[in-house]
Amino acid sequence: MNAPSPVFAATPHIVVPPPGPLSRAGAAALAALESPAFDARRKAREATSGEDFAAIVYAEGQGATLTDVDGNRYVDLVAGFGALPLGYGHPALAASVQHAWNTLPLALGDVYAAADKLALATALVDHFQSATGAAKGRLLFGLSGADAVTGALKTVALRTKKPGVIAFDGGYHGLSHGPLAACGLAPKFREPFVEQLSKHVQFAPYPTTEADLDRALSAVKKGLSRGDAGAVLVEPILGRGGCVVPPASFLAELRALCTETDTLLVLDEIWTGCGRTGLGFFAGAAAKPDLICLGKALGGGMPISVCLGTEETFEPWGSHGGSYIHTATHFGAPPGCAAALAVLTTLAEGNLIAENARKGTLFQTALTAHGFSVQGTGMMLGIPLRDAATALAATRRLLQAGYLVLTGGRDGNVITLSPAFVLDDAAIVAFANIVHMLVPPEARR
Ligand SMILES: Cc1ncc(COP(=O)(O)O)c(C=O)c1O
């Protein structure tokens, strides 16, 4: 049994206007060393918003707060792009990773595994079976979300012998070559690489309201009628696309279309999984997907992802004497597996999924009381503002007030929140008050 999750009251403490001098110097030095894309994006954000977009440099975190190298403390509502469900420095998670690191930092992947890999595979396949009703499940390990989606796409190709996928406008599945081909969030991410990418991806609109549903389903049907699509790849709730919840029947309708046409339904739960939405361990298991990708929160900060699926879907991997496999040196490494096991135990013992539903409602109530519209569910929320420039400017004002948030959405106009599950209620209410003070009514949508 793990120690109970520590709850720290998350409050900001700004000692020097951020970014302070140490952050500015560190960020500038890094900008001269990393791919120039990141600094170019920063400058583009400055041009769009008219704000200074110099970066802070992180020093350390505790619970749901993050301190930068200048000593400023922030309430972190991003939590490592949603990958830190237990926040920073969770003792049970840290102890599990430390033990694995001290005793067995690496096993031998798919040749000789560590006991933690078996324990995690058992726990995750159990989750998959009980949530989807599948008689038997299997899984592939990865490190990143993109790895899990790549594993899913390969499994689809083997199972269906079809190269194509139907994906959605606004969807995001990672940036390595397989998932990038299916990136509907920003066609510009794909454009320079298009000759290297699969030519068999078709995009359908992601429905945001009941009125959009028919158009989205018609586009999926049309795509399926071409006959080369082996799967529909979909996020149960758009994450980077702005925390957009589709109409309630959307996934069930996709399931029906997939079943009619012998197509696989692949859920990308890399953002929504592990209980972030408060809807269950998976957000879309009721649709009985053939494959589910998990990543981000699963490792509590350690890089680990999985592609889970039914026995039947995975079966072709076994039929060629293992002449093709999906593996890598660090897939299923013990520290990542130990971290994921600690996350799963802590989620269950702390009843954190139900807590996420409750805290999500608290966020929504507090924000709507101030006149904001809010989209999303649980600890995955978006606050749409007038336009991208307004949203970017709001993130800077919030940073200066000690709150870390990002922008998302296809038009970049949504403030997105993916906080640690350990965020306390008072911090949620304080955030709603501060965002109300900093974002005037005319800037909202
Ligand atoms: C829904 C979804 N799928 C896949 C990914 C890719 O994950 P990673 O960045 O770990 O490759 C992301 C990342 O934001 C995501 O939100």
The ligand as an SDF file (V2000), in Angstrom:
LIG
                    3D

 16 16  0  0  0  0  0  0  0  0999 V2000
   -3.7490   12.6420  -27.9550 C   0  0  0  0  0  0  0  0  0  0  0  0
   -2.2660   12.5820  -28.1140 C   0  0  0  0  0  0  0  0  0  0  0  0
   -1.7120   11.5640  -28.7620 N   0  0  0  0  0  0  0  0  0  0  0  0
   -0.3900   11.4360  -28.9180 C   0  0  0  0  0  0  0  0  0  0  0  0
    0.4690   12.3930  -28.4260 C   0  0  0  0  0  0  0  0  0  0  0  0
    1.9370   12.2520  -28.6280 C   0  0  0  0  0  0  0  0  0  0  0  0
    2.5490   11.9220  -27.4420 O   0  0  0  0  0  0  0  0  0  0  0  0
    4.1350   12.1590  -27.2990 P   0  0  0  0  0  0  0  0  0  0  0  0
    4.3490   13.6350  -27.3350 O   0  0  0  0  0  0  0  0  0  0  0  0
    4.4770   11.5160  -25.9980 O   0  0  0  0  0  0  0  0  0  0  0  0
    4.7580   11.4540  -28.4680 O   0  0  0  0  0  0  0  0  0  0  0  0
   -0.0630   13.4830  -27.7370 C   0  0  0  0  0  0  0  0  0  0  0  0
    0.8230   14.5380  -27.2040 C   0  0  0  0  0  0  0  0  0  0  0  0
    0.4180   15.6080  -26.8610 O   0  0  0  0  0  0  0  0  0  0  0  0
   -1.4520   13.5950  -27.5830 C   0  0  0  0  0  0  0  0  0  0  0  0
   -2.0310   14.6380  -26.9440 O   0  0  0  0  0  0  0  0  0  0  0  0
  1  2  1  0
  2  3  1  0
  2 15  2  0
  3  4  2  0
  4  5  1  0
  5  6  1  0
  5 12  2  0
  6  7  1  0
  7  8  1  0
  8  9  2  0
  8 10  1  0
  8 11  1  0
 12 13  1  0
 12 15  1  0
 13 14  2  0
 15 16  1  0
M  END
$$$$
